[in-house]
Amino acid sequence: MTFTLFLFLFLTSSLYAFTAQVVKVSDGDTITVLTEDKKEARIRFYGVDTPERGQAFGRVATEHLKTLLTPTVEIEVLDQDRYGRLVGLVYNSAGTNLNQQMVADGYAWVYTRYCSKSFCSDWKQLQNEARSAASGLWRDRDPVPPWQWRQGKRSSSHPDKELSAPFSGNTESQVAHRESCRHYDCKHCSVEFQTAAEAKNAGFRLCRMCN
């Protein structure tokens, strides 16, 4: 670990940091890595939010993240979310902070609700600059933030009920797993559903281990 990264960890009060191999890119702000002790971990990028699958620029944001990632990354863990994902800052082998870079390149919003560190104000400035330059998703004059898009999905699917956690479907076993399930990122989990009902309607049965 470099002195610069060590100093940054100290200043941001991170829980811990580790190096891992990237094994899957779920979307523009979530990846799965393999740790040195051969355990998989899902990583949610801290403080940013990118378009969802099925949303405008969702695929483009995911592909852009892939161009920034290197086979091995450094992860600075700041928190853990309710789905069991580690939330943190991700650095590629060149030392680039990918959370920040996705914002600067115009493929992510600063997730103000969950971005409370001192550097978040700098990220907000980078977002404004990307918007002024019409970079990335800002080519759209009025792009819909992912949290608003998700809320719209909730309202249309369950107007009187909070939306369940997203599900991933294993196309071989036809089993759907919750996002908190350890099998969520399985090899053949290539389709996603917003609700259990949606998964069932598509012919999938719910995983007994996580439902």
PyMOL commands that set and color helices and strands:
alter all, ss='L'
color gray80, all
select helices_A, chain A and resi 3-12+58-68+98-104+112-114+120-132+136-139+146-157+196-201
alter helices_A, ss='H'
color red, helices_A
select strands_A, chain A and resi 16-27+30-35+40-45+48-49+72-80+86-91+109-110+167-170+175-178+189-193+205-206
alter strands_A, ss='S'
color yellow, strands_A
deselect
rebuild
show_as cartoon
